[in-house]
Amino acid sequence: MKLTRIHGMALGVAVLLAANLWHWWPRSKTPAARAPETAARPSSIRVEDFRLRSVVDGSQGGPSRDLFQPKFRPPPIVKKPKEPPPPPPKSPEQLAEEAARAELSQIRLVAVAIRAGRGEAYLTVQGQAQHARVGDKIGSRFVVQDITAEGVRLRDPATGVEGNLAVTGN
């Protein structure tokens, strides 16, 4: 069985080789016999030889569109700007610090008096006047830490928020 398969393949190769040789083999070996073929060729090249000869129906007139452009233009791609992610939720400590800072911004120092080495401060908290000494509580959370001629230092013991207040004209 192997021999017949090999013989069949060899026979196929031989047939293809013979057909190729028959096709490409020169028709005659003498140059005089080839002369009539060369005589039939034109001796000069003309412009008309390079023009395309085709039958064109006159009703078409020419191409109706540019073949190198797409027929339907896709809609332009619009990139949507990415929205930044929302900030993370605030912790209870951060919320307490913000509330303390908001309350500290509502406190105004009106006057400072120093009597016998002890300071006294007159403050307004949300429109209400208060008299305070070192250690007194101001508003709902602040404690007076220090009173000097330049101002008052307040501190929230729960959050650690601290602020210095200077004397204002109100």
FENQUI-V181910 format. One record per residue. N is the residue number from 1. RES is the residue in one letter. OMEGA is omega as a letter, one per 30 degrees, with the letter a starting at -180 (999 if undefined). NEAR is the number of other ideal C-beta (glycine too) atoms within 12 Angstrom. D_LAST is the distance of its C-alpha to the last C-alpha in Angstrom with 1 decimal. Layout:
# FENQUI-V181910
N|RES|OMEGA|NEAR|D_LAST + N|RES|OMEGA|NEAR|D_LAST
This chain:
# FENQUI-V181910
1|M|l|7|118.7 + 2|K|a|8|116.8 + 3|L|a|9|119.6 + 4|T|l|10|119.6 + 5|R|l|11|115.9 + 6|I|l|12|116.1 + 7|H|l|13|119.2 + 8|G|l|14|117.3 + 9|M|l|14|114.4 + 10|A|l|14|116.8 + 11|L|l|14|118.7 + 12|G|l|14|115.5 + 13|V|a|14|114.4 + 14|A|l|14|117.9 + 15|V|l|14|117.9 + 16|L|l|14|114.5 + 17|L|l|14|115.7 + 18|A|l|14|118.9 + 19|A|a|13|117.0 + 20|N|l|12|114.7 + 21|L|a|12|117.6 + 22|W|a|12|119.5 + 23|H|a|11|116.5 + 24|W|a|10|115.7 + 25|W|a|11|119.3 + 26|P|a|13|120.4 + 27|R|l|12|122.9 + 28|S|a|12|125.4 + 29|K|a|9|125.6 + 30|T|l|10|127.2 + 31|P|a|11|125.1 + 32|A|a|11|127.7 + 33|A|a|12|127.0 + 34|R|a|15|123.3 + 35|A|l|12|123.9 + 36|P|l|13|124.2 + 37|E|a|13|120.6 + 38|T|l|12|119.2 + 39|A|a|10|121.3 + 40|A|a|9|119.6 + 41|R|l|12|116.2 + 42|P|a|10|115.0 + 43|S|a|8|115.1 + 44|S|l|8|112.0 + 45|I|a|9|108.5 + 46|R|a|9|107.3 + 47|V|a|7|103.8 + 48|E|l|10|105.1 + 49|D|a|11|105.7 + 50|F|l|8|102.0 + 51|R|l|8|101.0 + 52|L|l|8|100.3 + 53|R|l|8|102.9 + 54|S|l|7|101.5 + 55|V|a|7|102.0 + 56|V|l|11|98.8 + 57|D|a|8|98.6 + 58|G|a|7|97.5 + 59|S|a|7|95.3 + 60|Q|l|10|92.6 + 61|G|a|8|91.9 + 62|G|a|11|89.6 + 63|P|a|10|86.9 + 64|S|l|9|84.3 + 65|R|l|10|81.5 + 66|D|a|9|80.5 + 67|L|a|9|82.0 + 68|F|l|7|79.5 + 69|Q|l|9|76.4 + 70|P|a|9|75.6 + 71|K|l|10|76.6 + 72|F|l|7|73.3 + 73|R|l|8|70.2 + 74|P|l|8|67.9 + 75|P|a|6|64.4 + 76|P|a|6|62.0 + 77|I|l|7|60.3 + 78|V|l|7|56.5 + 79|K|l|6|54.6 + 80|K|l|6|51.7 + 81|P|l|6|48.7 + 82|K|l|6|48.2 + 83|E|l|6|45.0 + 84|P|a|6|43.2 + 85|P|l|6|43.5 + 86|P|l|7|40.6 + 87|P|l|7|38.4 + 88|P|l|7|39.6 + 89|P|a|8|38.0 + 90|K|l|13|35.1 + 91|S|l|11|35.9 + 92|P|l|12|34.2 + 93|E|l|15|32.7 + 94|Q|l|16|31.1 + 95|L|l|14|29.8 + 96|A|l|20|28.3 + 97|E|l|22|26.6 + 98|E|l|18|25.2 + 99|A|l|23|23.8 + 100|A|l|30|22.3 + 101|R|l|22|20.6 + 102|A|l|20|19.3 + 103|E|l|24|17.8 + 104|L|l|31|16.4 + 105|S|l|18|14.6 + 106|Q|a|23|12.9 + 107|I|l|40|11.5 + 108|R|l|29|8.1 + 109|L|a|35|8.3 + 110|V|a|26|6.1 + 111|A|l|26|9.2 + 112|V|l|29|12.9 + 113|A|l|21|15.8 + 114|I|a|18|19.4 + 115|R|l|11|22.1 + 116|A|l|8|25.8 + 117|G|l|10|25.2 + 118|R|a|18|23.2 + 119|G|l|28|19.5 + 120|E|a|25|17.1 + 121|A|l|40|13.7 + 122|Y|a|28|11.0 + 123|L|l|36|9.9 + 124|T|l|24|9.1 + 125|V|a|28|12.1 + 126|Q|l|17|12.7 + 127|G|a|12|10.5 + 128|Q|a|15|12.2 + 129|A|l|18|11.1 + 130|Q|l|27|13.6 + 131|H|a|20|15.1 + 132|A|l|34|17.0 + 133|R|l|25|19.8 + 134|V|l|23|21.9 + 135|G|l|18|23.9 + 136|D|l|23|21.7 + 137|K|l|22|21.2 + 138|I|a|38|17.8 + 139|G|a|29|18.1 + 140|S|a|18|21.7 + 141|R|a|27|22.7 + 142|F|l|37|20.7 + 143|V|l|27|21.7 + 144|V|a|36|19.9 + 145|Q|a|28|22.4 + 146|D|l|25|21.1 + 147|I|l|33|18.5 + 148|T|l|23|18.6 + 149|A|a|16|16.9 + 150|E|a|16|15.8 + 151|G|a|25|14.4 + 152|V|l|40|15.6 + 153|R|l|28|18.5 + 154|L|l|39|19.0 + 155|R|l|25|22.3 + 156|D|a|30|24.0 + 157|P|a|17|27.5 + 158|A|a|18|29.2 + 159|T|a|25|28.4 + 160|G|l|18|27.5 + 161|V|a|29|24.3 + 162|E|l|22|22.2 + 163|G|l|32|18.8 + 164|N|l|21|16.9 + 165|L|l|35|13.1 + 166|A|a|20|11.6 + 167|V|l|22|8.8 + 168|T|a|16|5.7 + 169|G|a|9|3.8 + 170|N|999|13|0.0
